Amino acid sequence: MESGGKKGVGKRFPLLLATMKGISQVILIENWVTGLFILTAIMITSLQLGLMAFLSAAVGTLFGRLGGGNPAIVERGLYGYNSMLTGMALFLFLEGPVSWGIALFGAVISAAITASVMRFLQPAGMPTLTFPYIVTTWLFMLSSYRFEAFKLTDELMPQNVSHWKLEIAGEIHWLSAFFDGAGQIFFLQGLVAGLLLFLGIFIASWKMGLYALAGNFIGIFTAYILGGEHTLIDAGLYGYNAILTALAVGIVFRDGANRLSRYSAIIACVVTVVFIGSVDTVLLPFGLPALTMPFALSTSIFIGARMMMRHT
C-alpha cells in the first residue's frame, strides 16, 4: 500500500524513498511513511542502532540499483530489508573496533544473497522472506569461532543442551510483553517503540494492523499455555515471529478467494511458536539467536501447501 506524496518524494529522492520502503518491507509493507515510523522507533531507542538500520537499508538498496537489479523490485525496497536486519543484528551481536564495518559489509553480502535467493525461489512462486538475513547473520556470527576480528558479545554464550533447565518461574508484565512483541522484530523493547511500530502498520493498512495485533496475542498466549519461559514471554520473544507470520499467511501471500486464510494464519502462528522453541534448542550449542527463522519456516510451509491445496 502506498502513502500520499509518493510522486514528489519519489522523483526528487528515489534512493531515499526506496530505502524507507526497504525499512517497511521488514514487516511486509511497502510504505515509506511506515518506514519512517519504524526508523523513529529505532532512533528513540538507540541513535547508533537507528543510524546502522538506515545505512544498512540504504546499502542494500544501492547494491540492487548499481548491480542492475530489476528497477521495480529495487523501488519497492526488496533489496533493503534483509540488509537492514543483517546490519542491525551484526551491530548488536558483535563487538570490537571493526564491528561497524563488519555490519555494513554484512548488509552488502545480504543484498547479494537476496538476489540469489530471488533467482531460485521466484520461478517456484515462493517469496524470499528473511532467509538472506538469517543465513548471512548466522554465518558471520559463526566466523567468530575462527577469526579474532569477529567477536560475539558476552550475551551469546554456547550452552550444553543436555544440561539445559527450563525456568518457567517469573512475573509476566502483559502490557509491556505485548508491545515488546512488536519491538523485537527490530531488536527493540519499550512501550513507545512498540506503539510507534503498531501505528506504522495501521497507517499502511488497518487490516494488517488487526492481524499484527492478533498474531502478537496468539504468539504470547500460545507460549504461555504451552509452558514457555516467563522471562522470554515478558521480553516479547514469542510475539515478533508470530506477528510476521500472521501478516504473511493471513494477508500478504494469501489467495483473495480463500476464505479460510484467517484460520490457516492462526494455525501458522501456533506452529511458529513451536518452531521458536525447536530453533532455539538447535542453536543453543552455538550461542546463536533464532532471529526470524521460525517465521520464515512456518510461512514457507503454509505458502507451499497453498500451492497444492488451495483452501489452506
Secondary structure, DSSP 8 states (H G I E B T S, - for coil): ---TTHHHHHHH-HHHHHHHHHHHGGGT---HHHHHHHHHHHHHH-HHHHHHHHHHHHHHHHHHHHTT--HHHHHTTTTTHHHHHHHHHHHHHEESTTHHHHHHHHHHHHHHHHHHHHHHHGGGT---TTHHHHHHHHHHHHGGGT-TT-EE-TT-----GGG------S---HHHHHHHHHHGGGT--SHHHHHHHHHHHHHH-HHHHHHHHHHHHHHHHHHHHTT--HHHHHTTTTTHHHHHHHHIIIIITS-TT-TTHHHHHHHHHHHHHHHHHHHHHHHGGGT---TTHHHHHHHHHHHHHHHH-TT-
